Amino acid sequence: MILNSSRCRINARRCLLWLVLLTVAAGVACRQPVAFIGLSQDRYDHNRTIEVVIEREASEAISFLLGNQHYAPLASADFPALTLKGYPKAPDGLPEAILVPVFTGLLIPLDSRPDAPRSGDRGDLIEYLAAGPLAGDGVESPDIIGDVALAEREYRPLLDFLGSAEALKGSREDLLKRLAAVKIKACAARIVDSRFHPASFADTLAVRFRRFWFVFFKAPGQAEYSRLVVIPNLKH
């Protein structure tokens, strides 16, 4: 009886230990960070200083800078509105939907072309970073930009990485090794993208660096990561 009692106590301790380990493991799993690509005003996915062009007809096109007003329910006439077939116009005066740009991400590597429009990508990104994660300036630049020189110094390791075509080639494992070599640690984050279905890209990788998430995208059939979206890290 004494022997059986001792075995019961040992088994109980083992069960308790396993329960504790499982609880800790579950807690770690629940704490997996989430990189949420949400509002267009928050995310940085295009050069805000370059005009967009809309082809009206074969011989007509308009170009303009995007602004926050384009992402309002009563948008300007620059973009068409959608209605529901067979339904009358809503009594509140709002369209059922508006067509606004959903960008696939900033083209990387940065400054990959010598012409002026693309050479400004790095500078515009630095101004977005300088404004801070709460500025909400993903669509248009704010009146107060922030300390651009400080932001360039703070984010230089990652900015230089984003400017290297060689660094962006290869598999996810290749990218992780190169990031680690420049002392940038990629976090195993779950990426929630409000723009596209997860299967739209061949691979995505989120890197948390200082006050922002930098999310890399690889298009199907491509050998390198070619698009970037930057979003605030509000839990920094």
N, C-alpha and C positions, 0 to 999 in steps of 0.2 A: 504493500500500500504506500509506503514511504517512497519507494522507487517510482511508482506510477505518478505520485503527486509531484515529484521532482521533474519528471518528464513533462507533465502538464504545464508546470511553471515555465519550463524552457520553451515549449511550443507556444505558449501564450506570449512570451517575450519575442519570439521570432515573428509571430503574427503581428505584434505591435510594431516591430521594427519595419516590416514590410509595409504596413499601413502608413507609417511615417514617411518612408521613402516614396511611396506612390503619391502621397499628398504633396510632397515637395516637388516631385516631377510634374504633377498636374499644375501646380502653381507656376512653375517655370514656363510650362507650355502656354498657360493662360496669359503670361506676361510677354509673349512674343509681340514685338512692336509692329505697328501697322502703319505703312506709308499710304495715306489716303489722298489720291489725286481727285480733288473736289472742284470747288468753284473756279471759274475762269479768272476771277479777280485775284485769287490767291496763287494759282499755279503760274509758273513762268515756263511757257512752251513756245515762244516765238520772239523775234526781235521786234520790240515795240516801236522802233524808230523807222521802220520800213512800211511804206504804204501797201495795202492789199489792192489787187486789181480784179474787177468783175467784168467779164465779157458780156455785154448786153446783146449785141448782134455781131455779125462777122466784121462789120466795119466800125463798131462802137465799143468803147471800153471806158470805165470810170475807175479812178484810183483815189484812195483816201487813207488817212490814218485811222485805225480803230480807236474807239473810245468807250468808256463805260456805258455811255448812252445806248450803244448798240446791243448791249446785253440787258436791256430793260423790256418789260412786257409791251410797252408802246414804243417800239424801236423806230428809228428814222426810216426814210424811204430807200435807204441804201440796200436793204435786204428785204426780200419778199416775205409776206406772212402766209401761213397755211390755214386753210379752212377744211371743214369736214364735208365730204361729198354728200349732198342730199339734206344737209342741215342748214337752217337759217343762221344769219349772223347773230352772235351772242348779244344779249341785251346790255351787258356791262361794257360793251365797246372793245373788249380785248380780243385779239385773234386767238385761235386755238393753239397756235405755235408760231414761232418766228425762226427764220433761217439765219443762223449766225455761224461764224467759222468755229470749227473744232479742230485745233491744230494737232498734228501728229507728233510734235515735239521740235525743239531747236535742233538744227542739223549740226552734228559733230563729226569730225573734230572742228573745234572753233577756229575761225580765221583760216579755213581750208582753201579759200579762193582769194586771189589778189585784188579783185575788184572791190570798190567801195561798199556796196550794200552788205556783203557778207563779212567784210573785215570789221564791221561794227558790232558783231555778235558778242564778242568778249566784253567790250566796253559796256554794252547794254546790260549784260548779265551781271557785271560787277555793280552797276547802279542799282539793280534789283536787290542784290545781296546787301548793299550798303543801307538800303531803306529799312531792312529788318523784316522779321517774319510776320509782323502784324500790320504791315502797311497796306496790304490788299491792292498792290499795284501791278498785278500780272497783265492787265490789259493795256494800261497807259501809265506813263511815268508820273509819280507824284510831284507836287510843287517842291517839297523838301526831300532831297535825295538821301542825304546822310553823308558820312565820311567815306568817300570813294577810295581815297588812298589807304585808309585803314582796312577797308574790306578787301582790297587787292592784296595787301600783305597777309591778312588772315587766311584767305582762301587760295593763295598762290599755289600750294602743292596740288590741289585738285584742279585749279584752272589750267596749270601747265599740263596735267594729265589729260584734260579734255582737249587740249590743243595738239596732242600727239596721235597721228593716224596709226602708228605702230602699236601704241598702248591699247587701242580699242579693238584690235584684231583678235581672233581666236575664240576659244570657248569661255564659258563662265569661270572655270578654274584658272584659265590663263589670266583673265582680268583680275581675279581675286589675288593672285600671286603678285601681279604688277602693282596693285594698290597697296598690298602689304609692304612691298619693297620701298615705297615712298611714305611709309608709316600712316597709311589711310586704311582703317579697318571697316570692311563692309559688314553690315549687320544682316542677319538672317531674318528679314522682315517679310511680312505678308503684304503684298501690294494690292490695293483696292483702287481700281481705275474707273471713274464715273464716265469716261469718254467712250471706251471701246470694250468689246468682249475680250476676256483674257486670252483667247486663242488667236487674236489678231496678230500677235507678234510671236516670233520664234523663241524669244527669251527676254526676260526683264530682270533687272538687278537693282536693288536700292542700296545706296550708300549714305549713311547718316554722318554728316560732317558739320560740326559746330551748330548753327541754328537752322539748318535746312537738310532736307532729304534731296539727294541727287539720284534720279531714277533713270537708268540706262535701258534703252530698247534696241533689240536686234530684229530687223525685218526678216520675214521668211526668205530663205535662199541666199542670204547675205553672210559674209564671213566676218563682219565686224559690227559692233554696236554703232548705230548711226543717228540715233535720236536721243534727246535729253529733255526731261521735265524736272523742274526744281519746285519743291513745295515746302512750306514752313514745317519745322519741327517744333511744335508748340509745347512739347514736354522737355525741352532742352533745360 
